Amino acid sequence: MRTTIDIEDDVLAATKELARLQNVSAGYIVSKLVREALAGHQQAQTGGKPIAGFRPFPARGMLVTNEQIKELRDQESV
């Protein structure tokens, strides 16, 4: 189904990066993540564990890329 939604720039960039890495569409990634979040919300209301397992940090207007993470790992020898 096709629809129009407003997505913050950092979320869209992260979605596109996940889609590129998994070789799927951005729409597939959004659907998968929303489905997981909704299932986690339902489980949380019934006392079960949420699927995501953590609360996301609030948006700070910047995007951390996989390349930045790789650079930090190299610097820290992780």
DSSP file (Angstrom, degrees, kcal/mol; ACC not computed):
  #  RESIDUE AA STRUCTURE BP1 BP2  ACC     N-H-->O    O-->H-N    N-H-->O    O-->H-N    TCO  KAPPA ALPHA  PHI   PSI    X-CA   Y-CA   Z-CA
    1    1 A M              0   0    0      0, 0.0     2,-0.4     0, 0.0     0, 0.0   0.000 360.0 360.0 360.0 140.1    0.0    0.0    0.0
    2    2 A R        +     0   0    0      2,-0.0     2,-0.3     0, 0.0     0, 0.0  -0.864 360.0 151.0-105.1 133.9    1.3    3.4   -0.8
    3    3 A T        -     0   0    0     -2,-0.4     2,-0.5     2,-0.0     0, 0.0  -0.935  39.7-115.4-150.2 170.1    0.8    6.4    1.6
    4    4 A T        +     0   0    0     -2,-0.3     2,-0.3     2,-0.0    -2,-0.0  -0.961  35.5 166.0-116.3 128.9    2.5    9.6    2.5
    5    5 A I        -     0   0    0     -2,-0.5     2,-0.6     2,-0.0    -2,-0.0  -0.960  36.2-117.2-135.9 155.7    4.0   10.2    6.0
    6    6 A D        -     0   0    0     -2,-0.3     2,-0.4     0, 0.0    -2,-0.0  -0.842  33.8-178.5 -93.5 124.7    6.4   12.7    7.5
    7    7 A I        -     0   0    0     -2,-0.6     5,-0.0     2,-0.0    -2,-0.0  -0.983  31.3-110.7-124.5 134.4    9.6   11.2    8.7
    8    8 A E     >  -     0   0    0     -2,-0.4     4,-2.5     1,-0.1     3,-0.4  -0.305  31.7-113.9 -63.0 148.9   12.4   13.2   10.4
    9    9 A D  H  > S+     0   0    0      1,-0.2     4,-2.4     2,-0.2     5,-0.2   0.849 114.0  50.2 -55.8 -41.9   15.5   13.5    8.3
   10   10 A D  H  > S+     0   0    0      1,-0.2     4,-2.0     2,-0.2    -1,-0.2   0.873 111.6  48.8 -68.3 -35.1   17.8   11.4   10.7
   11   11 A V  H  > S+     0   0    0     -3,-0.4     4,-2.5     2,-0.2    -2,-0.2   0.908 111.8  49.2 -69.0 -41.7   15.2    8.6   10.8
   12   12 A L  H  X S+     0   0    0     -4,-2.5     4,-2.7     2,-0.2    -2,-0.2   0.912 110.7  50.2 -63.3 -42.7   14.9    8.6    7.0
   13   13 A A  H  X S+     0   0    0     -4,-2.4     4,-2.0    -5,-0.2    -1,-0.2   0.917 112.4  46.8 -62.8 -43.0   18.7    8.5    6.6
   14   14 A A  H  X S+     0   0    0     -4,-2.0     4,-2.5     2,-0.2    -1,-0.2   0.897 111.8  51.7 -65.6 -39.7   19.0    5.6    9.0
   15   15 A T  H  X S+     0   0    0     -4,-2.5     4,-2.5     1,-0.2    -2,-0.2   0.928 110.3  48.1 -61.6 -46.1   16.1    3.8    7.3
   16   16 A K  H  X S+     0   0    0     -4,-2.7     4,-2.3     1,-0.2    -1,-0.2   0.869 110.8  51.6 -64.3 -36.4   17.8    4.2    3.9
   17   17 A E  H  X S+     0   0    0     -4,-2.0     4,-2.5     2,-0.2    -2,-0.2   0.922 110.9  47.4 -66.7 -43.7   21.1    3.0    5.2
   18   18 A L  H  X S+     0   0    0     -4,-2.5     4,-2.2     2,-0.2    -2,-0.2   0.914 112.3  50.5 -61.2 -42.5   19.4   -0.1    6.7
   19   19 A A  H  X>S+     0   0    0     -4,-2.5     5,-2.1     1,-0.2     4,-0.8   0.906 111.0  48.5 -62.6 -41.8   17.6   -0.7    3.4
   20   20 A R  H ><5S+     0   0    0     -4,-2.3     3,-0.6     1,-0.2    -2,-0.2   0.933 112.4  47.9 -64.2 -45.7   20.9   -0.4    1.5
   21   21 A L  H 3<5S+     0   0    0     -4,-2.5    -1,-0.2     1,-0.2    -2,-0.2   0.850 119.0  39.5 -64.1 -34.9   22.7   -2.8    3.8
   22   22 A Q  H 3<5S-     0   0    0     -4,-2.2    -1,-0.2    -5,-0.2    -2,-0.2   0.456 106.7-126.0 -94.9  -2.0   20.0   -5.4    3.7
   23   23 A N  T <<5S+     0   0    0     -4,-0.8     2,-0.3    -3,-0.6    -3,-0.2   0.911  71.5 113.7  56.4  46.5   19.3   -4.9   -0.1
   24   24 A V  S   <S-     0   0    0     -5,-2.1    -1,-0.2    -6,-0.1    -2,-0.1  -0.798  72.3 -81.1-133.1 175.9   15.6   -4.2    0.5
   25   25 A S     >  -     0   0    0     -2,-0.3     4,-1.7     1,-0.1     5,-0.1  -0.428  30.3-122.5 -79.8 156.2   13.3   -1.2    0.1
   26   26 A A  H  > S+     0   0    0      1,-0.2     4,-2.6     2,-0.2     5,-0.2   0.866 114.7  58.5 -62.4 -36.1   13.0    1.6    2.7
   27   27 A G  H  > S+     0   0    0      1,-0.2     4,-2.5     2,-0.2    -1,-0.2   0.876 103.2  51.8 -61.2 -38.5    9.3    0.8    2.8
   28   28 A Y  H  > S+     0   0    0      2,-0.2     4,-2.6     1,-0.2    -1,-0.2   0.923 110.3  48.5 -63.0 -44.4   10.1   -2.7    3.9
   29   29 A I  H  X S+     0   0    0     -4,-1.7     4,-2.7     2,-0.2     5,-0.2   0.935 112.3  48.1 -61.8 -47.2   12.4   -1.5    6.7
   30   30 A V  H  X S+     0   0    0     -4,-2.6     4,-2.6     1,-0.2     5,-0.3   0.931 113.2  47.9 -60.2 -46.1    9.8    1.0    7.9
   31   31 A S  H  X S+     0   0    0     -4,-2.5     4,-2.5     1,-0.2    -1,-0.2   0.920 112.7  48.8 -61.2 -44.0    7.0   -1.7    7.9
   32   32 A K  H  X S+     0   0    0     -4,-2.6     4,-2.3     2,-0.2    -2,-0.2   0.928 114.4  44.6 -62.1 -46.3    9.2   -4.2    9.7
   33   33 A L  H  X S+     0   0    0     -4,-2.7     4,-2.5     2,-0.2    -2,-0.2   0.892 114.4  47.9 -68.6 -40.0   10.3   -1.7   12.4
   34   34 A V  H  X S+     0   0    0     -4,-2.6     4,-2.8    -5,-0.2     5,-0.2   0.918 111.5  51.4 -66.1 -41.8    6.7   -0.4   12.9
   35   35 A R  H  X S+     0   0    0     -4,-2.5     4,-2.4    -5,-0.3    -2,-0.2   0.928 112.0  46.7 -59.7 -45.7    5.4   -3.9   13.1
   36   36 A E  H  X S+     0   0    0     -4,-2.3     4,-2.5     2,-0.2    15,-0.4   0.906 112.8  49.5 -63.2 -42.1    8.0   -4.8   15.7
   37   37 A A  H  X S+     0   0    0     -4,-2.5     4,-2.3     2,-0.2    -2,-0.2   0.911 112.1  47.7 -64.5 -41.8    7.3   -1.7   17.7
   38   38 A L  H  X S+     0   0    0     -4,-2.8     4,-2.2     2,-0.2    -2,-0.2   0.901 112.4  48.8 -67.2 -39.6    3.6   -2.3   17.7
   39   39 A A  H  X S+     0   0    0     -4,-2.4     4,-2.4    -5,-0.2    -2,-0.2   0.905 112.1  49.7 -65.1 -40.6    4.1   -5.9   18.7
   40   40 A G  H  X S+     0   0    0     -4,-2.5     4,-2.5     2,-0.2    -2,-0.2   0.881 109.2  51.9 -64.3 -38.7    6.4   -4.8   21.5
   41   41 A H  H  X S+     0   0    0     -4,-2.3     4,-1.9     2,-0.2    -2,-0.2   0.911 110.5  48.1 -63.9 -42.6    3.8   -2.2   22.7
   42   42 A Q  H  X S+     0   0    0     -4,-2.2     4,-1.1     1,-0.2    -2,-0.2   0.912 113.0  47.8 -64.6 -42.0    1.1   -4.9   22.8
   43   43 A Q  H  <>S+     0   0    0     -4,-2.4     5,-3.1     1,-0.2     3,-0.3   0.888 109.2  53.9 -66.3 -38.1    3.4   -7.3   24.7
   44   44 A A  H ><5S+     0   0    0     -4,-2.5     3,-1.0     1,-0.2    -1,-0.2   0.877 106.3  52.5 -64.0 -36.7    4.4   -4.5   27.2
   45   45 A Q  H 3<5S+     0   0    0     -4,-1.9    -1,-0.2     1,-0.2    -2,-0.2   0.793 112.0  45.8 -69.0 -26.4    0.7   -3.8   27.9
   46   46 A T  T 3<5S-     0   0    0     -4,-1.1    -1,-0.2    -3,-0.3    -2,-0.2   0.324 124.8 -99.3 -99.5   8.1    0.2   -7.5   28.7
   47   47 A G  T < 5S+     0   0    0     -3,-1.0    -3,-0.2     1,-0.3    -4,-0.1   0.452  82.7 126.5  92.7  -0.5    3.3   -7.8   30.9
   48   48 A G      < -     0   0    0     -5,-3.1    -1,-0.3    -6,-0.2    -2,-0.0  -0.280  68.1 -89.2 -83.7 174.4    5.5   -9.4   28.2
   49   49 A K        -     0   0    0     -3,-0.1    -1,-0.1     1,-0.1     2,-0.1  -0.654  42.6-113.8 -84.0 138.8    8.9   -8.2   27.1
   50   50 A P        -     0   0    0      0, 0.0   -10,-0.1     0, 0.0   -13,-0.1  -0.423  17.8-131.0 -68.7 148.3    9.1   -5.7   24.2
   51   51 A I  S    S+     0   0    0    -15,-0.4   -14,-0.1     1,-0.2   -15,-0.1   0.908 104.7  54.2 -66.6 -43.4   10.7   -7.0   21.0
   52   52 A A  S    S-     0   0    0    -16,-0.3    -1,-0.2     1,-0.1   -15,-0.1   0.883  89.6-153.8 -64.2 -37.9   13.0   -4.0   20.6
   53   53 A G        +     0   0    0      1,-0.1     2,-0.3   -13,-0.0    -1,-0.1   0.381  62.6  53.0  84.1  -4.7   14.4   -4.4   24.1
   54   54 A F  S    S-     0   0    0      0, 0.0    -1,-0.1     0, 0.0    -2,-0.1  -0.989  79.7-112.7-155.3 159.4   15.4   -0.8   24.6
   55   55 A R        -     0   0    0     -2,-0.3     2,-0.0    -3,-0.1     0, 0.0  -0.842  40.2-120.1 -94.1 129.8   14.1    2.7   24.5
   56   56 A P        -     0   0    0      0, 0.0     3,-0.1     0, 0.0    -1,-0.0  -0.326  28.5-107.0 -67.2 151.4   15.6    4.8   21.7
   57   57 A F        -     0   0    0      1,-0.1     3,-0.1    -2,-0.0     2,-0.0  -0.434  43.9 -94.6 -70.3 151.5   17.4    8.0   22.6
   58   58 A P        -     0   0    0      0, 0.0    -1,-0.1     0, 0.0     2,-0.1  -0.385  50.1 -92.5 -65.9 148.2   15.6   11.2   21.8
   59   59 A A        -     0   0    0      1,-0.1     4,-0.1    -3,-0.1     0, 0.0  -0.360  37.9-176.2 -61.9 136.4   16.5   12.8   18.4
   60   60 A R        -     0   0    0      2,-0.4    -1,-0.1    -3,-0.1     3,-0.1   0.162  51.9-101.4-120.5  15.6   19.4   15.3   18.7
   61   61 A G  S    S+     0   0    0      1,-0.2     2,-0.3     0, 0.0    -2,-0.1   0.661  92.1  93.7  76.9  15.9   19.4   16.4   15.1
   62   62 A M        -     0   0    0      2,-0.0     2,-0.5   -53,-0.0    -2,-0.4  -0.969  62.4-138.9-138.8 156.5   22.4   14.4   14.0
   63   63 A L        -     0   0    0     -2,-0.3     2,-0.6    -3,-0.1   -52,-0.0  -0.951   6.8-148.6-118.0 132.0   22.9   11.0   12.5
   64   64 A V        -     0   0    0     -2,-0.5     2,-0.2   -54,-0.1    -2,-0.0  -0.889  23.3-152.7 -97.0 121.1   25.6    8.5   13.5
   65   65 A T     >  -     0   0    0     -2,-0.6     4,-1.7     1,-0.1     5,-0.1  -0.487  25.8-114.9 -92.3 162.6   26.7    6.4   10.5
   66   66 A N  H  > S+     0   0    0      1,-0.2     4,-2.5     2,-0.2     5,-0.2   0.852 117.4  58.8 -61.5 -34.6   28.1    2.9   10.4
   67   67 A E  H  > S+     0   0    0      1,-0.2     4,-2.3     2,-0.2    -1,-0.2   0.902 104.0  50.1 -63.2 -41.2   31.3    4.4    9.1
   68   68 A Q  H  > S+     0   0    0      2,-0.2     4,-2.2     1,-0.2    -1,-0.2   0.894 110.5  50.3 -63.3 -39.6   31.7    6.6   12.2
   69   69 A I  H  X S+     0   0    0     -4,-1.7     4,-2.4     2,-0.2    -2,-0.2   0.918 109.5  50.5 -64.6 -43.3   31.1    3.5   14.4
   70   70 A K  H  X S+     0   0    0     -4,-2.5     4,-2.4     1,-0.2    -2,-0.2   0.908 109.7  51.1 -60.2 -42.6   33.7    1.5   12.5
   71   71 A E  H  X S+     0   0    0     -4,-2.3     4,-2.4     1,-0.2    -1,-0.2   0.921 110.6  48.4 -61.5 -44.4   36.2    4.4   12.9
   72   72 A L  H  X S+     0   0    0     -4,-2.2     4,-2.2     1,-0.2    -1,-0.2   0.895 110.5  51.4 -63.3 -40.0   35.6    4.5   16.7
   73   73 A R  H  X>S+     0   0    0     -4,-2.4     5,-2.5     2,-0.2     4,-0.7   0.910 110.4  49.0 -63.1 -41.0   36.0    0.8   16.9
   74   74 A D  H ><5S+     0   0    0     -4,-2.4     3,-0.6     1,-0.2    -2,-0.2   0.910 111.2  49.7 -63.6 -42.3   39.3    1.0   15.1
   75   75 A Q  H 3<5S+     0   0    0     -4,-2.4    -1,-0.2     1,-0.2    -2,-0.2   0.872 117.6  40.0 -64.2 -37.3   40.5    3.8   17.4
   76   76 A E  H 3<5S-     0   0    0     -4,-2.2    -1,-0.2    -5,-0.2    -2,-0.2   0.435 107.6-124.6 -92.4  -0.5   39.5    1.8   20.5
   77   77 A S  T <<5       0   0    0     -4,-0.7    -3,-0.2    -3,-0.6    -4,-0.1   0.897 360.0 360.0  56.7  44.0   40.8   -1.5   19.1
   78   78 A V      <       0   0    0     -5,-2.5    -4,-0.2    -6,-0.1    -1,-0.1   0.406 360.0 360.0 -97.8 360.0   37.4   -3.1   19.6
